[in-house]
Amino acid sequence: MTLPVHTAEATPTRPTTGPTTARAQLLNDRTVDDYRRAVTAGTERVARRVAEVTGPFTGVRPDELAPLVDAIDLDRPLGDTTAALDELDGVYLRDAVWFHHPRYLAHLNCPVVIPALLGEAVLSAVNSSMDTWDQSAGGTLIERRLIDWTATRIGLGPAADGVFTSGGTQSNLHALLLAREEALAGATPTDRRVLLPRLRIIASAAGHFSVQKAAKLLGLAPDAVVLVETGPDRRMRPGAVRHEIARCRRDGLPVMAVVATAGTTDFGTIDPLDEIADGCATAGVWLHVDAAYGCGLLVSPTRRHLLDGIERADSVTVDYHKSFFQPVSSSALVVRDGRTLRHATWHADYLNPARMVAQRIPNQVDKSLQTTRRFDALKLWLTLRVMGPDAVGELFDEVCDRAGQAWDLVAADPRFEVLTRSPLSTVVFRWRPTGPGRELADAANLHAREALAASGLGVVAGTRVDGRQYLKFTVLNPATTGDDIGYVLDLIAEHAGRYVHTHAASSPAVDLTCPVG
Ligand SMILES: *Cc1c(COP(=O)(O)O)cnc(C)c1O
């Protein structure tokens, strides 16, 4: 049997009126040239900006930008790609925060690798949806291979499985949902009602806030997350974890999970995973390792040992968009026992009826909290196929080295004090005034951060530690040099010093010396 073939003769001529103009914007066999032109034009705009920017930010303020955005009438289209790109340049690209710039040193945002951007362009154009095989086909298999690859890197064993997610927050929520359901396994509805408010999660005081958020979403009690104070090394103490497990047990509070962190957001520290795993194994408690940040070590040619013990976790969060140089979003939840993923399964007659399970149709929706879901895995796939894991790991090694140099630089500088040295790529420090105005130190550090961002010359983060204001470098760009770090430190000291000078001079204590009059 011959299939019908589209020929030039068979194609009706395009009318040129109303609905046709709209149809011309749909990507299909007739519009591929427009698609090529539009995407190329967009890429060209971004490339031009990337080539031109001289700092990580312009320092634009919300009150300067908001009127420009507000003035755009969304009901009156420009009808033209070039005009829309011109407009976008003014409201977004010109004043964007650029993570590729070597003096962007603030949050866990990485510069992105080109193969991943290629993946992004492909995945959104094909627009596969990862919920069911009949919406993704090969995409599902590619995602599964990457989950298996990640699980193997972690060392989770043959029963491991997982799924890509939108980010670490979702991965942590998902992990804790599985842990909750495992803790409540076999409970009657009445038991569940009694047990739910009693469940406890033991987590680090230096861990990520998404754990508390997850506890709230999972219907646990407001005090469900028991925070264990860290030592001066900002790592969870295994003894304290064991102690809290025992204390909860004594109080009749079942511990549903311990959350250890491989790469704390603020300090870049890694909890002693092996010893914490010992405590969890003895007590039979689910161990979740939040490696949203530290997952880059999975491919590090020199530092993989820093994650030793992670292979004993029941579930692991990995954010490829933190330390694999992937564009947002790219994250996964990986579990030791794939069967636990059933806790997120719901059979809908229209989508994934139980019959499909019997037929072994690989529907990822059975494992995911999401339904329609991006094929984010493609970005990592192309990254691995073009560059390979070692190359990614070398990039991550480089930023860890650079952060070590930055720490040395700050530690040797009398203008600053610095906290715990991170095995990853974070430096937490603060400017310290030496003369009068010492009480203004917190405000001066806060001011320095804001003034630096406003100048557009550098962007750093801030955090509070033991009630005091600190500044933070998160180095994720191999292009950042020691000179960049030194330059930013000088700027911070200058802004902070000027702040203290101005405010100490006008403080009442100083004013008293002025003649009253
Ligand atoms: C960033 C981060 C998260 C949250 O991940 P998102 O991708 O931002 O949702 C969770 N845990 C840690 C340790 C993180 O650093």
Ligand as a Chemical Component Dictionary entry (heavy atoms), coordinates in Angstrom:
data_LIG
# 
_chem_comp.id                   LIG 
_chem_comp.type                 NON-POLYMER 
_chem_comp.pdbx_formal_charge   0 
_chem_comp.three_letter_code    LIG 
# 
loop_
_chem_comp_atom.comp_id 
_chem_comp_atom.atom_id 
_chem_comp_atom.alt_atom_id 
_chem_comp_atom.type_symbol 
_chem_comp_atom.charge 
_chem_comp_atom.model_Cartn_x 
_chem_comp_atom.model_Cartn_y 
_chem_comp_atom.model_Cartn_z 
_chem_comp_atom.pdbx_ordinal 
LIG C1 C1 C 0 19.500 25.427 45.232 1  
LIG C2 C2 C 0 19.265 24.404 46.262 2  
LIG C3 C3 C 0 18.020 23.779 46.398 3  
LIG C4 C4 C 0 16.824 24.233 45.602 4  
LIG O1 O1 O 0 16.962 23.929 44.272 5  
LIG P1 P1 P 0 16.173 24.738 43.140 6  
LIG O2 O2 O 0 16.678 24.129 41.897 7  
LIG O3 O3 O 0 16.543 26.183 43.304 8  
LIG O4 O4 O 0 14.716 24.524 43.365 9  
LIG C5 C5 C 0 17.891 22.751 47.300 10 
LIG N1 N1 N 0 18.937 22.384 48.072 11 
LIG C6 C6 C 0 20.136 22.970 47.998 12 
LIG C7 C7 C 0 21.239 22.514 48.885 13 
LIG C8 C8 C 0 20.347 24.018 47.089 14 
LIG O5 O5 O 0 21.534 24.623 47.029 15 
# 
loop_
_chem_comp_bond.comp_id 
_chem_comp_bond.atom_id_1 
_chem_comp_bond.atom_id_2 
_chem_comp_bond.value_order 
_chem_comp_bond.pdbx_ordinal 
LIG C1 C2 SING 1  
LIG C2 C3 SING 2  
LIG C2 C8 DOUB 3  
LIG C3 C4 SING 4  
LIG C3 C5 DOUB 5  
LIG C4 O1 SING 6  
LIG O1 P1 SING 7  
LIG P1 O2 DOUB 8  
LIG P1 O3 SING 9  
LIG P1 O4 SING 10 
LIG C5 N1 SING 11 
LIG N1 C6 DOUB 12 
LIG C6 C7 SING 13 
LIG C6 C8 SING 14 
LIG C8 O5 SING 15 
# 
